[in-house]
Amino acid sequence: MKAALVVMLLVAAAHAQTPPEADKAVQRNFAGSIQFDYLAVPTERLARPTTLDAATVEASLKVAVDLTDKVSANIKMCVACHGPELGMAYMDLRAADELNIRVGRFTPAFGSFPQRHDPANHRTSDKPLPYDMGRMLNYRDWNEGVLPAPWVDNGLELDGVHFFGGSQFDYAAYAIGGPKGNADGYDFDYTLSRSGASYYVDNNSEPSVGARAALTLRLDDDASLALGASGMAGHYDPQAKLAFWIAGADMVLQVDSVFLRAEYLIRRTQIAIGDDPLATFKYGPVDGKFDDHILKDGFYVEAEAPVGRVDLIARWDGLRRWGNELATSTLRENSVLLRYTAGAAIRVVSGVRIKASVEAYDFSDLPDELAVHLGVTGSF
């Protein structure tokens, strides 16, 4: 990670010293963002056992290089709660708008929100519950969201876009290392996926595959409607015996500067029953058999409207989970979480915003909670 950061700084320095005539052949762009956020939980005296509260910082630095009009490279370094992370390191080989090959480490095309997961690109301090990564309350009990964003992986992606009559069709298909888990897996282990200690390689010698298709329709000069569908499947354990699949659908309606967004994700995950399931699981067999899978889904509906320098945000999101639970879990066989968020993002100067939001959590199995975010984000 230190080496990657050094490379980025060297590239940025080289860009600053490159003569103007050299830029005609190779174009470079350096960008970044920083978010400081403070999370308070008024309903808990000490919230750290249930969430990553208090002050956190998310920062990203990105270098993009256009080697030719057909070849480009991107490197992005991120620092967040889990420490330094290589958010992207890939090359794009473009034959045409409709045909591009991406190779390296990147966020595969799944869903709508991951396209704007950077804190500078969305107006709340945290992410919608289906894409949560460590900021929701009781995240350990729920094991994060359905597919935490950004999901960064090694692989190859074939993608493209076709424009027609002011509208466009986007597609992507990819093969990546995929989620990771243990041999006695009960669910994904996100630490294994983002920890250099376990190496950034496929854990079972078998890629996971996925695809996405999206259609953006131009309704008139100031309105558009985007519809998308995504899917991913593979195995997540070292022996490649425990399967999973994820499916999602998303919609974005834009009218002038007002956005209405909605997204739904569902994941089916096979689990290891083990030799002594009666001692491992909270619930016994049904008709003499232990169910060998869990089902988890999530959604969000969000409205964003500008009023002068202030963007107002209202969001309703949730998670549900079906299936047997470990004996030590606080959740039931069928658990539900609903959250209601009201927020505002105030533009101070160009590129700098103050974010504030209040979140009401409604748990089916745990005490209801209240969370308050106050943060500052800047992009450059």
C-alpha positions, 0 to 999 in steps of 0.5 A, spaced: 500 500 500 505 504 501 508 503 494 502 504 491 501 511 494 508 513 492 507 511 485 501 516 485 505 521 488 510 520 483 505 520 477 502 527 480 509 530 481 511 528 474 504 531 471 506 538 474 513 538 471 511 535 464 512 540 459 506 542 455 508 539 449 508 532 452 501 533 454 499 532 447 501 525 447 499 523 454 494 526 458 494 526 466 488 528 471 489 528 478 483 528 483 481 526 490 476 527 496 476 527 503 470 526 508 470 528 516 464 525 519 462 525 526 457 519 528 453 520 535 448 515 538 444 519 543 440 512 545 447 509 547 451 511 552 457 507 549 456 506 542 462 503 539 460 495 541 455 496 535 458 501 530 464 505 528 461 511 531 465 518 533 470 521 528 472 517 522 475 520 515 474 517 508 479 520 503 481 518 496 486 520 491 486 518 484 490 518 478 488 517 471 492 517 465 490 517 457 496 514 454 492 514 447 485 515 445 484 508 446 488 506 452 487 509 459 489 507 466 487 509 473 490 508 480 486 510 486 488 510 493 483 510 499 483 511 506 477 509 511 476 505 517 479 499 515 486 503 513 489 504 506 486 500 500 487 500 493 481 502 490 482 501 483 488 499 479 486 498 472 487 499 464 481 500 459 482 498 452 477 501 448 475 499 441 469 503 440 464 506 445 460 499 445 466 495 446 471 496 452 476 491 456 478 493 463 483 489 466 486 489 473 483 491 480 476 495 480 469 495 482 465 491 478 458 493 475 453 492 480 447 496 481 447 504 481 449 506 488 456 504 487 457 508 481 457 514 486 460 511 492 465 516 493 463 521 499 464 527 494 459 524 490 453 523 494 449 527 499 449 523 506 455 521 510 453 514 510 451 509 505 444 506 503 443 499 508 444 494 502 451 497 501 453 499 508 460 498 510 461 498 517 457 505 519 450 502 520 448 501 527 449 493 530 453 492 523 456 486 526 449 482 528 447 483 521 454 482 518 454 489 514 449 490 508 447 485 502 453 487 498 458 493 501 460 498 497 465 499 494 466 492 492 473 492 489 476 486 486 481 483 481 479 481 474 476 482 467 470 486 465 467 487 458 463 493 457 460 498 453 455 504 451 450 505 445 447 512 444 441 513 440 436 519 440 439 522 446 438 516 450 443 510 451 444 503 453 450 500 457 452 493 459 458 490 462 460 482 464 465 480 468 469 475 471 472 477 478 475 473 484 469 474 488 467 474 495 471 470 500 469 466 506 472 460 511 471 453 510 466 452 515 462 459 512 456 461 515 456 468 510 461 472 507 467 475 511 469 482 508 475 482 512 478 477 508 476 481 502 479 487 503 485 485 508 492 484 505 494 479 510 490 474 506 493 476 499 489 480 494 488 473 490 482 468 489 481 464 495 478 458 491 481 458 484 474 459 481 472 466 479 465 469 480 461 472 474 456 477 473 453 482 469 449 489 468 445 492 463 442 499 464 437 503 459 437 511 460 431 514 457 431 522 455 424 524 457 425 531 455 431 536 455 430 536 463 428 529 465 431 522 464 429 515 467 435 510 468 433 503 469 438 497 471 439 490 472 445 486 475 447 479 477 453 476 480 454 468 482 459 464 484 462 460 490 465 464 496 469 458 500 476 455 499 473 449 497 468 452 492 463 448 495 458 454 498 455 457 492 451 464 492 448 469 487 446 476 488 441 480 484 439 487 483 434 492 480 435 500 480 431 506 478 433 513 477 428 519 475 431 526 474 427 532 473 431 538 473 436 538 479 431 533 483 433 526 483 428 520 485 432 513 486 430 506 488 434 500 488 433 493 491 438 487 492 437 480 494 442 475 496 442 467 497 448 464 500 449 457 501 452 455 508 456 450 511 451 445 516 457 442 519 458 435 523 454 438 529 449 443 527 444 442 533 450 445 537 452 450 532 445 453 530 439 457 534 434 453 530 433 445 529 431 441 523 425 442 519 422 435 517 429 432 519 433 437 515 437 443 516 436 448 511 443 450 508 442 457 505 440 464 508 436 469 504 438 477 505 435 482 501 435 490 502 432 496 499 432 504 499 428 509 496 431 516 496 429 523 494 434 529 493 432 536 492 436 543 492 434 549 495 439 554 494 445 552 497 442 546 500 441 539 498 435 536 502 435 529 502 430 524 505 431 516 505 427 510 507 431 504 507 431 497 510 434 490 510 431 483 511 434 476 513 431 469 513 434 463 515 437 459 521 442 463 526 448 461 529 447 460 537 450 466 539 446 471 534 442 476 537 437 475 531 431 471 529 430 466 524 426 472 520 429 479 522 427 486 519 431 493 520 428 499 517 431 506 517 428 513 516 433 518 514 432 526 513 439 530 511 441 536 508 448 538 504 450 545 505 455 548 499 460 552 503 464 554 497 465 550 490 467 543 492 466 543 500 459 541 503 457 540 510 453 534 511 448 533 517 443 527 517 438 524 523 437 517 522 431 513 526 433 505 526 427 500 527 429 493 529 425 487 529 430 484 534 434 489 538 432 496 541 430 502 536 436 507 536 437 514 533 443 516 530 446 523 528 451 525 523 455 531 522 461 532 517 464 536 512 466 533 505 471 536 500 473 534 493 479 537 488 
